């Protein structure tokens, strides 16, 4: 009997297609030395640099439009996840894309300015500083790009954001590690389940997993940006060189999509084990994450092979089995590593961070990619 494709599997195919398209595009442009051929004489002044970068990034945004349209409009309507019309989708998409274009152009211009002033070490230092700023201002950037709004229930240490995408799951922001939560949790989850998830986030902070995730994500990206800048034709002193570096960094980001999900899944299971101290708490936690999964892609179980390649957040079934196994979680884990690195790859002008399956066409998730609860 033929089985109809699910919402989660349809999104996965959109992500595979989007990522595959941009990886092939980046590799082809590098092989053809296209940046030097097309942009070799562009730039020089700050205004000229910004204009050339904006044009290149604008073309990339247009190339991503089919995947945004599928992931943010066609599939949600097809599977009953949204009733928004095309005009509403377009307005939200346009807002997010224009803000991202402006921020990416600014990032690229600053990298070039630092590269010309202090060559590669200066650009790498600027990359690290810009990544730090992206983390420091993550919550206001999410509001600016995704149109999220602070809820009245926000308090000291906890910011609640309200939006229209049920898949928004928040995270942390700022050097003080303020919790960022979706206000929809209080609408769809029992009060005790929300309290359990909040305590789980606090335990992620206490264990150091959140900070290790940030440090490793930043280190991974800084290493990739450095290596990409060493490619033939790449560099940090001209627009053509920086675009070549960005194409190489896109391939590095793709490598991260294959490598980093594994430690991310381990961090999820470790966080679950630390907060679920007994059978009652374990059952409550599983019920809470099942409710969250229904709000996002509603795929409570998937094959081990599929999960190992495409999903940094393990399925509900995987998390349930891990909680039932009589083994202690050891070692220092790095929470949300894969998707933190993906968010920060905007700084290096990667082409991939908003075409992956979890957030294609969903501007509310471009800054805070879906987390594990």
C-alpha positions as CSV (number, residue, x, y, z in Angstrom):
1,X,0.0,0.0,0.0
2,X,1.4,3.4,-1.0
3,X,2.1,5.7,1.9
4,X,1.5,9.4,1.5
5,X,4.5,11.6,2.2
6,X,4.4,13.4,5.6
7,X,5.0,17.1,6.3
8,X,8.3,16.3,7.9
9,X,9.5,14.2,5.0
10,X,8.3,16.8,2.5
11,X,10.3,19.5,4.4
12,X,13.3,17.2,4.4
13,X,13.2,17.0,0.6
14,X,13.0,20.7,0.3
15,X,16.1,21.0,2.5
16,X,18.0,18.4,0.6
17,X,17.2,20.1,-2.6
18,X,18.1,23.6,-1.3
19,X,21.3,22.6,0.3
20,X,22.3,20.4,-2.7
21,X,21.6,23.2,-5.1
22,X,23.8,25.7,-3.3
23,X,26.6,23.3,-2.6
24,X,26.8,22.4,-6.3
25,X,26.5,26.1,-7.2
26,X,29.3,27.1,-4.8
27,X,31.6,24.3,-6.0
28,X,30.9,25.2,-9.7
29,X,31.6,28.9,-9.2
30,X,34.8,28.0,-7.4
31,X,35.9,25.6,-10.2
32,X,35.1,28.3,-12.9
33,X,36.9,31.0,-10.9
34,X,33.6,33.0,-11.4
35,X,34.2,35.6,-8.6
36,X,37.4,36.8,-10.2
37,X,35.8,36.8,-13.7
38,X,32.7,38.6,-12.7
39,X,33.8,40.8,-9.7
40,X,37.6,41.2,-10.3
41,X,37.2,44.9,-11.0
42,X,34.4,45.7,-8.5
43,X,34.9,47.4,-5.1
44,X,37.7,49.4,-3.7
45,X,35.9,52.0,-1.6
46,X,33.5,51.1,1.2
47,X,30.5,52.2,-0.9
48,X,31.6,50.2,-3.9
49,X,32.4,47.1,-1.7
50,X,29.0,47.3,-0.1
51,X,27.2,47.7,-3.5
52,X,29.0,44.7,-5.1
53,X,28.4,42.5,-2.0
54,X,24.7,43.5,-1.9
55,X,24.3,42.5,-5.6
56,X,26.0,39.2,-5.1
57,X,24.0,38.4,-1.9
58,X,20.8,39.6,-3.6
59,X,21.3,37.1,-6.4
60,X,21.8,34.3,-3.8
61,X,18.5,35.4,-2.1
62,X,16.6,35.2,-5.4
63,X,18.1,31.7,-6.0
64,X,16.8,30.6,-2.6
65,X,13.3,31.9,-3.3
66,X,11.8,28.7,-4.7
67,X,12.9,26.8,-1.6
68,X,11.6,29.5,0.6
69,X,8.2,29.5,-1.2
70,X,8.0,25.7,-0.9
71,X,9.1,25.6,2.8
72,X,7.3,28.7,4.0
73,X,4.1,28.8,2.0
74,X,3.3,25.8,-0.2
75,X,4.0,23.0,2.3
76,X,2.5,24.6,5.4
77,X,-0.7,25.3,3.6
78,X,-0.7,21.8,1.9
79,X,-0.4,20.1,5.3
80,X,-2.8,22.4,7.2
81,X,0.0,24.0,9.2
82,X,-0.8,27.6,8.0
83,X,-3.7,29.5,6.5
84,X,-1.7,32.5,5.7
85,X,-2.2,33.9,2.2
86,X,0.6,34.6,-0.3
87,X,0.6,38.3,0.5
88,X,1.2,37.7,4.2
89,X,3.9,35.1,3.5
90,X,5.6,37.5,1.1
91,X,5.6,40.4,3.5
92,X,7.2,38.3,6.3
93,X,9.7,36.8,3.8
94,X,10.6,40.1,2.3
95,X,11.2,41.7,5.7
96,X,13.5,38.8,6.8
97,X,15.4,38.7,3.6
98,X,16.0,42.5,3.4
99,X,17.2,42.7,7.0
100,X,19.5,39.7,6.4
101,X,20.8,41.2,3.2
102,X,21.6,44.4,5.0
103,X,23.3,42.6,7.9
104,X,25.3,40.3,5.6
105,X,26.4,43.2,3.5
106,X,27.6,45.0,6.6
107,X,29.4,41.9,7.8
108,X,31.1,41.5,4.4
109,X,32.1,45.1,4.2
110,X,33.6,45.0,7.7
111,X,35.5,41.9,6.9
112,X,37.0,43.6,3.8
113,X,37.8,46.7,5.8
114,X,39.6,44.6,8.4
115,X,41.3,42.5,5.8
116,X,42.7,45.6,4.0
117,X,43.9,47.1,7.3
118,X,45.5,44.0,8.8
119,X,45.3,41.3,6.1
120,X,44.1,37.8,7.0
121,X,44.6,38.1,10.8
122,X,42.6,41.3,10.9
123,X,39.7,39.7,8.9
124,X,39.7,36.6,11.2
125,X,39.6,38.8,14.3
126,X,36.7,40.7,12.7
127,X,35.0,37.4,12.0
128,X,35.3,36.4,15.6
129,X,34.1,39.8,16.9
130,X,31.1,39.8,14.5
131,X,30.2,36.3,15.5
132,X,30.3,37.4,19.2
133,X,28.0,40.3,18.3
134,X,25.6,37.9,16.5
135,X,25.4,35.9,19.8
136,X,25.1,39.0,22.0
137,X,22.3,40.5,20.1
138,X,20.6,37.2,19.0
139,X,17.2,38.0,20.6
140,X,16.8,41.5,19.1
141,X,18.0,40.2,15.8
142,X,15.3,37.5,15.9
143,X,12.7,40.2,16.5
144,X,14.1,42.3,13.7
145,X,14.4,39.5,11.1
146,X,11.4,37.3,12.1
147,X,9.0,40.0,13.3
148,X,8.7,38.3,16.7
149,X,7.4,40.4,19.6
150,X,8.1,40.4,23.3
151,X,5.2,39.1,25.3
152,X,4.0,40.9,28.4
153,X,4.9,37.8,30.5
154,X,8.6,38.4,30.0
155,X,10.5,38.7,33.2
156,X,14.1,39.2,34.4
157,X,16.1,36.3,33.2
158,X,13.3,35.0,30.9
159,X,12.2,36.6,27.6
160,X,9.1,35.3,26.0
161,X,8.6,36.0,22.3
162,X,5.4,35.7,20.4
163,X,5.1,34.9,16.7
164,X,3.0,33.0,14.2
165,X,5.3,30.0,13.6
166,X,4.5,27.2,16.1
167,X,7.9,25.7,15.4
168,X,9.7,28.6,17.2
169,X,11.5,27.2,20.3
170,X,13.8,30.0,21.4
171,X,17.1,29.4,23.2
172,X,19.4,31.9,25.0
173,X,20.7,35.3,24.3
174,X,23.3,37.7,25.6
175,X,26.4,37.2,27.8
176,X,24.1,36.7,30.8
177,X,22.5,33.7,29.2
178,X,19.0,35.0,29.4
179,X,16.4,32.3,28.5
180,X,14.3,33.0,25.4
181,X,11.1,31.1,25.3
182,X,8.1,31.0,22.9
183,X,4.9,32.2,24.4
184,X,3.1,29.4,22.5
185,X,4.4,27.0,25.1
186,X,2.0,28.3,27.6
187,X,-0.8,28.0,25.1
188,X,-0.2,24.4,24.1
189,X,1.6,22.7,27.1
190,X,0.5,22.1,30.6
191,X,2.0,24.4,33.2
192,X,4.1,21.7,34.9
193,X,5.5,20.7,31.5
194,X,6.6,24.3,30.8
195,X,8.2,24.5,34.2
196,X,10.1,21.2,33.5
197,X,11.4,22.5,30.1
198,X,12.5,25.8,31.7
199,X,14.3,23.9,34.4
200,X,15.9,21.8,31.7
201,X,17.2,24.9,30.0
202,X,18.6,26.1,33.3
203,X,20.4,22.8,33.8
204,X,21.9,23.2,30.3
205,X,23.4,26.5,31.6
206,X,24.6,25.0,34.9
207,X,26.3,22.1,33.2
208,X,28.2,24.4,30.8
209,X,26.8,22.7,27.7
210,X,25.4,25.9,26.4
211,X,28.7,27.8,26.6
212,X,30.6,24.9,25.2
213,X,28.2,24.8,22.3
214,X,28.8,28.5,21.6
215,X,32.6,28.3,21.8
216,X,32.9,25.2,19.6
217,X,30.5,26.6,17.0
218,X,32.5,29.8,16.9
219,X,35.7,27.9,16.7
220,X,34.4,25.6,14.0
221,X,33.3,28.6,11.9
222,X,36.5,30.6,12.5
223,X,38.6,27.6,11.3
224,X,36.4,27.1,8.3
225,X,36.6,30.8,7.4
226,X,40.4,30.7,7.8
227,X,40.8,27.7,5.6
228,X,38.4,29.0,3.0
229,X,40.4,32.2,2.7
230,X,43.5,30.2,1.8
231,X,41.8,28.7,-1.3
232,X,43.1,29.7,-4.8
233,X,41.7,33.1,-5.6
234,X,40.3,33.5,-2.1
235,X,41.3,36.2,0.4
236,X,40.0,39.1,2.4
237,X,41.2,42.2,0.5
238,X,38.9,42.5,-2.5
239,X,35.2,41.7,-3.2
240,X,36.2,38.9,-5.6
241,X,38.5,37.4,-3.0
242,X,35.9,37.6,-0.2
243,X,33.2,36.1,-2.4
244,X,35.5,33.2,-3.3
245,X,36.2,32.8,0.5
246,X,32.4,32.8,1.1
247,X,31.9,30.1,-1.5
248,X,34.6,28.0,0.2
249,X,33.0,28.7,3.6
250,X,29.7,27.5,2.2
251,X,31.3,24.1,1.5
252,X,32.7,24.1,5.0
253,X,29.2,24.8,6.4
254,X,28.0,21.8,4.4
255,X,30.7,19.7,6.1
256,X,29.3,20.9,9.4
257,X,25.8,19.8,8.4
258,X,27.2,16.3,8.1
259,X,29.6,16.2,11.1
260,X,28.1,18.4,13.9
261,X,24.6,16.8,14.3
262,X,26.1,13.8,16.1
263,X,27.6,15.7,19.1
264,X,24.4,17.8,19.1
265,X,22.2,14.7,19.5
266,X,24.4,13.5,22.4
267,X,24.1,16.9,24.1
268,X,20.3,16.6,23.8
269,X,20.3,13.2,25.4
270,X,22.6,14.3,28.2
271,X,20.4,17.3,29.0
272,X,17.4,15.0,29.1
273,X,19.2,12.6,31.5
274,X,20.2,15.4,33.8
275,X,16.7,16.7,34.3
276,X,14.8,13.5,34.3
277,X,15.8,12.0,37.6
278,X,13.2,9.3,37.8
279,X,10.4,7.5,35.9
280,X,7.8,10.1,36.6
281,X,10.0,13.0,35.4
282,X,11.1,11.0,32.4
283,X,7.5,10.3,31.3
284,X,6.6,14.0,31.8
285,X,9.7,15.1,29.8
286,X,8.8,12.7,26.9
287,X,5.2,14.0,26.9
288,X,6.4,17.6,26.8
289,X,8.9,17.0,23.9
290,X,6.2,15.0,22.0
291,X,4.0,18.1,22.3
292,X,6.8,20.3,21.0
293,X,7.4,17.9,18.1
294,X,3.8,18.1,17.1
295,X,4.1,21.9,17.0
296,X,7.1,21.7,14.6
297,X,7.3,18.8,12.1
298,X,5.4,16.0,13.9
299,X,7.9,13.2,13.2
300,X,8.1,11.3,16.5
301,X,10.1,8.4,15.1
302,X,12.6,8.1,12.2
303,X,15.2,5.6,11.0
304,X,18.6,5.7,12.6
305,X,20.3,6.3,9.2
306,X,18.0,9.3,8.4
307,X,18.5,10.8,11.8
308,X,22.3,10.4,11.8
309,X,22.7,12.4,8.6
310,X,19.9,15.1,8.7
311,X,18.8,15.7,12.3
312,X,20.8,17.3,15.0
313,X,17.7,17.0,17.3
314,X,16.9,13.4,18.0
315,X,13.4,12.1,17.5
316,X,11.0,11.7,20.5
317,X,11.4,7.9,20.2
318,X,15.2,8.1,20.3
319,X,15.0,10.4,23.4
320,X,12.5,8.0,25.1
321,X,14.8,5.0,24.5
322,X,17.8,6.9,25.8
323,X,16.0,7.8,29.0
324,X,15.1,4.1,29.5
325,X,18.6,2.8,29.1
326,X,20.5,2.2,32.4
327,X,23.6,4.1,31.5
328,X,25.0,7.3,32.8
329,X,25.6,10.2,30.5
330,X,29.3,11.1,30.8
331,X,31.6,13.7,29.3
332,X,31.1,17.3,28.5
333,X,28.6,17.9,25.8
334,X,28.1,20.9,23.5
335,X,24.4,21.9,23.3
336,X,22.8,23.0,20.0
337,X,26.3,22.9,18.4
338,X,25.2,22.2,14.8
339,X,22.5,24.8,14.5
340,X,24.4,27.5,16.5
341,X,27.2,27.1,13.9
342,X,24.7,27.3,11.1
343,X,23.3,30.6,12.5
344,X,26.7,32.1,13.0
345,X,27.7,31.1,9.4
346,X,25.8,34.2,8.3
347,X,28.8,36.2,9.4
348,X,31.0,34.4,6.8
349,X,28.3,34.9,4.1
350,X,27.5,31.2,3.8
351,X,24.7,30.4,1.4
352,X,23.2,27.6,3.5
353,X,21.9,28.8,6.9
354,X,18.3,29.5,5.7
355,X,17.7,26.8,3.2
356,X,18.0,23.8,5.5
357,X,14.9,21.7,6.0
358,X,14.0,23.0,9.5
359,X,13.8,26.7,8.6
360,X,13.4,27.1,4.8
361,X,10.9,29.9,4.2
362,X,10.4,30.5,7.9
363,X,11.9,33.8,8.9
364,X,11.0,33.4,12.6
365,X,13.4,30.5,12.7
366,X,16.3,32.0,10.8
367,X,18.0,33.3,14.0
368,X,16.7,30.7,16.5
369,X,16.8,27.5,14.6
370,X,14.6,24.8,16.2
371,X,16.0,23.5,19.4
372,X,15.4,20.3,21.5
373,X,13.1,21.9,24.1
